[in-house]
Amino acid sequence: MARRNSTKSKPSSVDPETQKLVRPDGLSVRRRRHDHGWSPRDLVTAIEMASFDASGLRRTLTPNLLKAIEEQSEAIPYDQLLLLADGLGCDPVDLIAEGEFSTRRAARSIN
């Protein structure tokens, strides 16, 4: 009796585009959070509520990740940037660091 190959690849439900890393503008994120009068934990809650309202899923970011984003402009997957923007009630493009998606070529240095 022949054995069936059980190593079939399953289609991935994760969109590879949403996993690409982007660098948010940490100061912009902090400014928007302060404009709402929120602590980092308040923003975590707002992100979770926005995610639940939009998808029925309770997804959020950790306070440690928010701190890294605000203080070091930590690169995050695009889908996390979408969560952050939903929590802050803004367009995700408004949170991306300047030059992150620049179409201009980098200047060449002459040594």
N, C-alpha and C positions, 0 to 999 in steps of 0.2 A: 504494500500500500504506500503510495507516495505521500510525503509530508508536505503540508502547505507552508508556504513562506509567511511567517508571522511578523516580518519586519516591514510591513507596508508603511509608507510614510503617510501620516495624517495631514490633511490640509491645515495650515496654521491660521488661526483666527486673528492673529496679531498683524496689523498693518506695518510693514517695515518702515514706512515713511514716518509713522508716529514714534518710532524708536530712535530716530536720528537725534543726536545731541544738538542742543541750541544753548547759547549763553544769554541768560536774561540779564537785564540791567538791574543790578541789585539795589541801587539807589532809587530807581523808579518804583520798584516793588515796595521798598520801605516807605517811600513818600505816599504812595497810594494807600498803604496799610494805615499810616498815621492820619491821612485825610479822613479815613473812616472812624478814627479813634479806637482802633483795635490793637490788642496785644497780639503777639505771634499765635498764642493759643486761640484767640478769637478768630484769627484768619484761618487756622486749621478747621475750626467749626464751620466757618462760612464756606470754605471749599467743600467740605463734606455735605453741607446742606444743598449747595448748588449742584453738586454731582448727583445727589439723590433726586432732586427736582428734575434734572435733565434726563437721567437714565434709570432711576430706581436703584442704583448701586451706591453704596456708601464708600466712596474713594476719597482719599485726602492725601496731604503731604505731612511729613513729620515736622515737629518744631525744629529739630536739628537741621533738617534739609532747608527749611525756610531761613534759618540763621546763616547757613552756608551760601544760600542764594543772595541774601541781602548784604552780607559782609564780604564775600569773595567772588560774587557773580558766578557761582558754581554752575557748570554745564549740566543740563538735565534733558531727558527725553522730551520730544515735542508734545507727547500726550500729557506729560506732567505740566508743561507750560500752559496747555489748554485748561487743565484743572485750576491752576493758579489764576489765570485770567478770568475764569468763570467765578471763582470765589471773590475776586476783586471787582467783578462787574465791568470789565474792560475788554478791549480787543487784544488778542494775544500779541499782535504786532507791536502794540504800545509797550510791551514788556521786554522786547528783544534788544540787546545791547547794540549800540550804533556800530555799523560796519560788519555785523555778524553775517548778513546776507548780501554784502556789497557785490555789485556786478563789476565794479572797477577792478582792474588788475593792480596788484600790490606794486608799489614803487620799488624799482631796483636800486640797490645802493652801489655806488661806485667806490671801489677801494683804491 
